[in-house]
Amino acid sequence: MDSIPLVLVHGWKSHPGIWRRLIERVNIPTEKIWLFDYSDLHESTISQIAHQLKSFLHEKRKVTGYTGPVDIICHSMGGYVTRYYVEVIDGGKREENVRQLIEIGVPNQGSSMAEIFNDPKYGPHVIQILSGEFVPKRYEPEKDINVQGLRIKSRETFQLRKAGIRPDIRYRNILSANRTGDPAFFPSFEGRTWVLGHDETWRKTWLGDGVIPHYDSYLPGTEFDLIPCNPETMLDEPYRYCHILLPKNSEVIRLVIRYVENPTIPSSEKFPEHH
């Protein structure tokens, strides 16, 4: 059976180069790997980037003559943008034919990190800690259109919740957690992840990848895998399981290849229908 195209969508302030290891290992012809690059769209809204993704896929289909399904692999904000395209923009028409949407550390409910950047009490301290590592130096979140769209309380997050997931797409989530409680997992926050709970209270949790807590990734009724499967895997280099490095993580890559090659097999677990 011929492989179907693999669409790769990188995350916030990232680039298509993060997929190099996956591309080297997946058994798919190069011409069927479609790399969407929005690294220069940092002054664009979520909707504008999602429309660019739409144009990119339409052009790829036009050039290749391919009209069948695609698998979309996305990291972080890339998954948020992809969902905005297929659910909000294309949700009614369902013109885009997607077999699987495989999300790696995606803030499906909006991003606690984006929210805390804008918090008058916690924001300045968090930004200072992450300066030069995860955010640019002298970072001003109120001027970051991407981040404003990713917020839990943003208009875009409201639109996503209202649109809901598409029944014609198989959603999979790959989540990482600090299963050994090692501070080296994400040293900036002593190995934990900031999360804004339903009670509007800020706390840190081990159930996250340093940037995206599981609470943010929750997507009712969809499948997910929690890595590392074996906590001992983290003992030598726990930081390899943090958010920034997930697209290069060998366990993530194995899961992606597994589902691309065997799309009917189930993921390890399922999110409950209600939060």
Backbone hydrogen bonds, N-H to C=O, Kabsch-Sander energy under -0.5 kcal/mol:
donor,donor_aa,acceptor,acceptor_aa,energy
6,L,32,K,-3.1
7,V,5,P,-0.6
7,V,71,D,-3.2
8,L,6,L,-0.5
8,L,34,W,-2.6
9,V,7,V,-0.5
9,V,73,I,-2.6
10,H,8,L,-0.5
10,H,36,F,-0.8
14,S,11,G,-1.5
18,I,15,H,-1.6
19,W,16,P,-1.9
20,R,17,G,-1.6
23,I,19,W,-2.8
24,E,20,R,-2.2
25,R,21,R,-1.3
26,V,22,L,-2.5
28,I,26,V,-1.7
32,K,29,P,-2.1
33,I,30,T,-1.9
34,W,6,L,-2.7
34,W,32,K,-0.7
35,L,33,I,-0.7
36,F,8,L,-2.3
36,F,34,W,-0.7
37,D,35,L,-0.6
38,Y,36,F,-0.6
41,L,38,Y,-2.1
44,S,41,L,-1.8
49,I,45,T,-2.3
50,A,46,I,-2.5
51,H,47,S,-2.2
52,Q,48,Q,-1.7
53,L,49,I,-2.1
54,K,50,A,-2.1
55,S,51,H,-2.4
56,F,52,Q,-2.6
57,L,53,L,-2.5
58,H,54,K,-2.4
59,E,55,S,-2.4
60,K,56,F,-2.3
61,R,57,L,-2.4
62,K,58,H,-2.0
63,V,59,E,-2.7
64,T,60,K,-2.4
65,G,61,R,-1.9
70,V,97,N,-1.5
71,D,5,P,-2.2
72,I,100,Q,-2.7
73,I,7,V,-3.3
73,I,71,D,-0.5
74,C,102,I,-2.4
75,H,9,V,-2.1
76,S,104,I,-2.3
78,G,75,H,-2.4
79,G,76,S,-1.4
80,Y,76,S,-1.2
81,V,77,M,-2.7
82,T,78,G,-2.0
83,R,79,G,-2.6
84,Y,80,Y,-2.1
85,Y,81,V,-2.0
86,V,82,T,-2.7
87,E,83,R,-2.6
88,V,83,R,-0.8
88,V,84,Y,-0.9
89,I,84,Y,-2.2
90,D,85,Y,-2.7
94,R,90,D,-3.4
98,V,96,E,-0.9
99,R,70,V,-2.9
100,Q,70,V,-0.8
101,L,170,R,-2.7
102,I,72,I,-2.8
102,I,100,Q,-0.5
103,E,101,L,-0.7
103,E,172,R,-3.4
104,I,74,C,-2.7
105,G,103,E,-0.6
105,G,174,I,-2.0
108,N,106,V,-1.8
109,Q,216,D,-3.1
110,G,107,P,-1.8
111,S,150,L,-3.3
112,S,110,G,-0.6
115,E,111,S,-1.9
116,I,112,S,-3.0
117,F,113,M,-1.9
118,N,114,A,-0.7
118,N,115,E,-0.7
119,D,116,I,-1.2
123,G,119,D,-2.1
126,V,122,Y,-2.3
127,I,123,G,-2.8
128,Q,124,P,-1.9
129,I,125,H,-2.1
130,L,126,V,-2.0
131,S,127,I,-1.0
132,G,135,V,-2.9
133,E,130,L,-2.3
134,F,130,L,-2.5
135,V,130,L,-1.9
139,Y,136,P,-0.9
143,K,140,E,-1.7
144,D,141,P,-1.5
145,I,143,K,-1.0
146,N,42,H,-0.7
148,Q,144,D,-2.2
149,G,145,I,-1.6
150,L,146,N,-1.2
151,R,147,V,-0.7
151,R,148,Q,-0.6
152,I,111,S,-0.6
154,S,151,R,-1.6
158,F,154,S,-1.8
159,Q,155,R,-2.2
160,L,156,E,-2.3
161,R,157,T,-2.3
162,K,158,F,-2.2
163,A,159,Q,-2.4
164,G,160,L,-2.5
169,I,166,R,-1.5
170,R,99,R,-2.1
171,Y,169,I,-0.7
172,R,101,L,-2.7
173,N,223,E,-1.4
174,I,103,E,-3.0
175,L,173,N,-0.6
175,L,225,D,-3.0
177,A,227,I,-1.8
178,N,206,W,-2.0
179,R,177,A,-1.7
181,G,178,N,-0.9
185,F,182,D,-1.9
186,F,183,P,-0.7
189,F,186,F,-1.8
190,E,187,P,-1.7
191,G,186,F,-2.3
192,R,189,F,-1.9
193,T,205,T,-2.4
195,V,203,R,-2.5
197,G,195,V,-0.8
197,G,201,T,-2.1
200,E,197,G,-2.1
203,R,195,V,-1.8
205,T,193,T,-2.4
208,G,206,W,-1.9
209,D,212,I,-1.6
214,H,207,L,-2.7
216,D,213,P,-1.1
217,S,213,P,-1.1
218,Y,214,H,-1.3
221,G,271,F,-0.6
221,G,272,P,-0.8
222,T,219,L,-2.2
223,E,171,Y,-1.4
224,F,269,E,-2.8
225,D,173,N,-2.4
227,I,175,L,-3.1
227,I,225,D,-0.5
233,T,230,N,-2.5
234,M,231,P,-1.7
235,L,232,E,-1.3
240,R,237,E,-1.7
241,Y,238,P,-2.0
242,C,239,Y,-1.8
243,H,209,D,-2.7
245,L,242,C,-0.9
246,L,242,C,-0.6
246,L,243,H,-1.1
248,K,245,L,-1.4
249,N,245,L,-0.7
249,N,246,L,-1.3
253,I,249,N,-2.4
254,R,250,S,-2.2
255,L,251,E,-1.9
256,V,252,V,-2.6
257,I,253,I,-2.5
258,R,254,R,-2.2
259,Y,255,L,-2.2
260,V,256,V,-2.3
261,E,257,I,-2.5
262,N,258,R,-1.8
265,I,262,N,-1.4
269,E,224,F,-2.4
271,F,222,T,-3.1
